[in-house]
Amino acid sequence: MPKTSPAPPPATAAGPTLPGNVALGLTQIVLWGGSFFLLAVLADPIVQSTGWPQGMVVGALSLAILISGVLSPWIGRMIRRHGGRTVLVAGSLVIAAGQILMAVSPNLPIFLLAWAVIGAGMAAALYDPLFAAIGQAYGASARRAMTQIAIASGFAITVCWPATRFLVVQVGWRGTCVVYAVLAVLVVAPLFAWALPRRERSAAVLPPPAVGATPLATPTGPARLPGEHLLAVTFTSAAVIMTAVSVQLLLLLQAKDVSAGAAVALSALIGPSQVGARILELVFGRRAHPAWALLVSSGSVGLGLLILATAPSFAWLAIVLYGAGNGMRTVVRGTLPLTLYGQDDYAAVMGRLARLPLLGQAATPLACGYLTDWFGLDVLLDLILGIAVVNGILSVIVARRAIRSATA
């Protein structure tokens, strides 16, 4: 960064400042809108204007998520070694490069290459690397910052889908990609450079890692810690549920005799529910172990899916419960590993923990499509509910171990 750029918000005993956290939340709205949520709006215009197969166009997102998952452990090591500021600025610029390549893509192979580039940027600039950077910089004080960032970015879908539709009407799908690239370069990258600290760590010190968390030697980077695999599977099952619901929710509601218009209106409840849960976590959860939030998240998602499957007349309640649990999941994904494994290894741990959930997310849309074709939407909903039950059991095991270690 040039020496003339403004200094980042100062670290305090409570971590980074509220303006800095709001700024980081804004980065996530722009980046998620220009990557993970983009094809939900652009897929049809792209297919109509190019004639490319819709399955390949939509599948480009799975390719991006796959690339992101493969690169995540390496990104975590880079954040641990060099600090988060450089990595996240670079990630936002890589996403912009992919968006520009997408805008000028003359054929399907170049289009898919663009999404591979976007996937590399996603690995370095979305929630997981951002939380890794915050946790490494501020230690125990990072929990409040993570929650504030999640609150600020909680309406990403609510903001980005209408904005993207508006841009498509005004400048076409290629122009929309260029607009998101310009925002990544001129807004997101400077905000990362301003809001993230130059130094890797502040004076904040996290309590020692959980009892029994003895590192195991590995040939690449920081040691893999006990319980990581179980936590990764728990996070993966939750990520698969989130992705499946995101892709199939409108169809699942209509399969329960909810009209198309009502299904769209009900889906709009997810954003406020997510933000509401994160506000409750900010206000009431600061003194509680993050394992309790994990239990609330998995329980709320599971109960919401159960209501949708068995009492669709209460679909509004099902959506509110699901949205609240999913909103809490975003916070837990950052705060629980920080509490369990400590500040020093946090960035590397977050990178490793991100891989399996992202790979699961990459495979989920394709699997949902095949399952729906073969068995129907009711069977798909029952399967998602079964995964939620497994996630609940895993969450209880993880939470029990975490709380027992914290009180030992």
N, C-alpha and C positions, 0 to 999 in steps of 0.2 A: 504493500500500500504506500502511496505517496505520503511524505511527512506532513503534508498540509491537510490530510484527512482528519476529521474530528476524532477525539479520543473516544473509545468505547465506554459505555456506562460503567461506572466504578463498581467493583465488587464490594459487598457489604457483608455483615455477619449473616444476613438473610440470603446471600447469594446475589445474582445480578438484579438490576433495578426493573421495576414494572415496565417503563418505556422500552427497555431492551427486550423484555420478554414478549411484549405486544408486537414489536418489530419482527422478532423471530417467528411468532405466530403468523404474521403476514407472509413471511417467506414460504411457510408451509401451504398456505392457501394458494399462492401463485404456482408453486412447484407441483403440488398434487393436482391442481386444476389443469396444468399443462402436461401431465404425464399419466398418472393412474386413472384419473377421471376423464381424460380427454376423449378417448374413443367411444365412450358411451354416447357422446353427441356427434362426433365426427364420422363414425363408421358409415352411416347411411349416405351422407354427402360424398364421401370418398368412393364408395361402391358405385353410386349413381354417375359420378363424373369420370371414373376410370374404367369401370367394368371389371375390376379385380374381384376375385371371389370373396364374399363376405366373411367366410370362415378364416381365410388367411389374413384379412384386414383386422378382424377382431383378435385373432390369434397373435398378432404382433405384440399386444400387451403381455401375453403369457411369455413371449420371448424376452421382453424387457425385464419382467419379474424374475425369470430364470437367470439372466445375466446378473441382475442385482444380487440374487442369492449366492451365486458362485463367487462374486467379488466381495461380499460383505465381510468375511473374516480378514481379508487383506486390508480393507478400508479401516477396520477396527484397529489393526496394528499400526497403520499410518497415523491415525488420530492419536494413539498412545505415544508414538514416537515423535510426531511433529506438532501435536496440538490440533484442535478441531477447526480453528479459523481458516487455515490454509486449505484444508481438505474440503470443507463445505463451500468455500468460495469457488474452488476448482470444480466441485460437483455441479454447482449451479451453471457454470459456464459450459460444462460438458452437456448438460441437458439442453441448453440453448443451442449448442452445435447440432445436436440430434434433431431439434425442432426445425432448424433451418434446412438440414438435409431432407427432412420429411417434406417441407414446403416445396422443395425443388425436385423431389423424387420423380423421375420420368417413367419408372417401371416398378413392379412389385419387389424385385430383389433389393433395389436401393431403398425402397420404403421400409422393408424389414431391417436393412442395415441401419437405417435411421433409428429404429426402435431399439436395436441392440446398443447403439450409442446412448440413447435416452436411458436405457436400463443401467448402463455403467454410471451415469450421473445420478440416477435414483439411489444407487448403493451408497453414494457419498453425500447426499444432500437432503434426504427425507428424515422422518422422525428418528429412526434408529441411530444414524450418525450424529444427528443434532443432539439427542439425549446423551450419546456417548461423550460428545464434546462438553456439554454442560456438566455432566457428572464428573468428568476428569478435572474440569476447571474449578468446580465449587464444592465437590465432595458432598457431605451431608446436607449442605444448604441448597443443593440442586433440586430437591423434591418439590419445593414450592414453585421454583422456576419452571420445572417440567409441567406441573399442573396448569400454571398460568399460560404457558405456550399452548398446551392442548385446548384450553378454553378459548384463547384467541383464534385458533385455527379450526374450532369445532364446527363452524358453518361453511366449511370448504365446499361441500356439494351444493348447499343452498345458494352460495354465491356464484360458484364457477359454472354450473350447468346452465343457468339462465344467461350468464355473461357470454359463455361460449356459443350458445344458440344465437345471441344477438350478433356476435362477431361473424358467424357463418353467413348470416343474412347480409351483413354489410360488406364484408371483404372476402367471403368464400372460405373454404376449409384451409387452403394454402396460406391465405393472408392471416387466418387465425393462428396458425403455427408461428408465423413471423411475429405476431403481436406477443405471444407468450415468450418467444425467444428474446425479444426486446425487453420485456419485463424482467426476465431472468438476469439479463446483463446489466440493465440500468437501475433496477430496484432490488432484486434479491441479492446479488453479489455484494453491492455496497452495504446492504443491511447486515449481511453476515459479517462483513469486515468491520462494521461499526459496533455491532451488538455482542460479538464474541470477543473474549479477552485475548490480548496478544500473548500473554504468558500461558503456559499449559496448566498450571495449577495455582490456586490461591492459598491463603493460609488456612482455609477450612480443612479440617481433618475429619475423616470418617472413623467411627469406631472400628475396632478390629473386625475382620471377616468372621463369619459364623464359626462356632466351635466345630472343630473337625475338618475345616476347610483347608486341608494341607495340599499344596500344589503338587501336581504330578508332572514330571518333566516331559516336555514335548520338543521336537526338533525345530518347530517354527513358532517363534513368538512366545508370549507369556504362557505359563502352565495352564493346562485344563484343570478346572477345579471340580471337586466332588459335587454331585447334584446338577451339574450343567445339562447332562443329557436328559434327565427327567424334566427339568425346567424347559428345555428346548421342545420336548414332545408336548408339554402342556401348552406352551405358546403356539405350537404348530396346530394343534387341534382347534384352538380358539381362532387362529388366522384362517383356517379352512372354513370354519363356520361363517366368519365374517365375509369371506369372499363369495361363498355359495349364496348367502342371503343377498349380498349386494347384486349378484348377477341374476338371481331368480325370484326376488321378492315380489315383483309385480305379477309374475306368472303364478307364484304360489298363492297370492291373495285371490287372484281371479279363479284359480282352481277351487277355492273355498267359497265361490259364489259372490265374491266382492266385485262390483263393477269396475271397469278400467279407470274411470274418473275417481272413484272412491279409493282405489288402490294407490293412485298417484298422491292423493291427499293424505292418506295414511302414511305413506312412505316419507312424506315431508315432516312427520313427527320425529324421525330419527335424529335429525340435527339438534333440535331443542333438547331432546332427551339426553343426548351425549353431553351437551354443554351443561345441562342441569346437574348431571352426575359429577362432572368435573368440578363444578362450583362447590358441590357438597363435599367432595374430597378436599378441596382447598380450605374450606371453612372448618370441617369437623375431623378430617383425617390426618392432620399434621402430627398428632401425638400417637397415632396408632401404627402398629407394624404394617407395612405394605401387604403382608400376607392376608390380612383381613380384607383389604380391598380386592385381592385376587378372589377370595371366596365370594364376596358380594358380586363381583363381575360375572364369574361363571354361573353362580346361582340365578342371577337376574336374566342372563341370556337363556339359560336352560328353561326357566319358568316361562319366559316369553314364548319360546318355541313350543312348549307344551300346550300353552293356551291356544296358540295359533292352530295346532294340530287337532285339538280336542274341543275347543269352544270358539270357533271362528267368529261368532257374533261379538266376541270381545276382542276383535282384532286390534282395535285401538290400544287396548291395554297391553296386548302382546308386543306391539311395536314400541310402545313406551318403555317396557321392561327390557326388550332387546336393545334398544338404543342406549338406555342408561348403562347396561352391562358392557356394551361395546365401547362406550365412551370411557368408562372406568378402565377397560382393558388397555387403552393407549397409555394411560398414566402408569399402570402397574408394570407394563413392559419396560418402562424406564426406571421406576423406583425400586422394584423388588431386587433386581440384580445388583443395584448399587448398595443396598442394605446387606445383601448376602455376601458379596465378594469384595467390597471395599473400593476405594477410590483409585488405587494404583493400577489394578488390573481391569478396571471397569470398561474402558474403551475396547480393549481386546475381547473381553467377555461378551460385550454387546455385539461385536462383529460376528463372533462365533454363534451366538444365540439367534442372530437374524437369518442365518443361512437356511435352516430347515423350515421355518415358517414361510420364507419367501419361495422356496421350492414347492412347498405345499400349495401356496397361493397360485403359483404358475400352472400347476396341474389341475386345479379345481374347476375352472370354467369348462375345460374340455371334458372332464369327468362328469360334471353336471349335465352337459349336453347329451352325452351318451346314455346316462342313467335315465334322463327324462324320455329319450326316444325309446328305450327298451322297456322301462317299467312304469313311466308316468310320474306326474308331479307329486302325487300322494306318497309314493314310495320314496321319492327323493326327500320330501319333508321328514318322513320317518327316519331316514338315514341321517339327516342333519341332526335331528333330535337325539339319535343314538350317539353321535359324535359329541353332542353337548353333555350327555350323561357321562361319557368317558372323560371329557374335559373336567367335569365337576369332580369326579373321583380323583383324577390326577391333581387337581387344585387342592383338594383336602389333604392329600399326601404331602404335597409341597408345603402347604401352609403349616401343617402339623410339625414337619421337620424344622421349618424356619422359625416358628414361634418357640419350639422347644429349645433350639440352639440359642435364641436370643435371651431366654430366661435361665439358661444353664450357668 
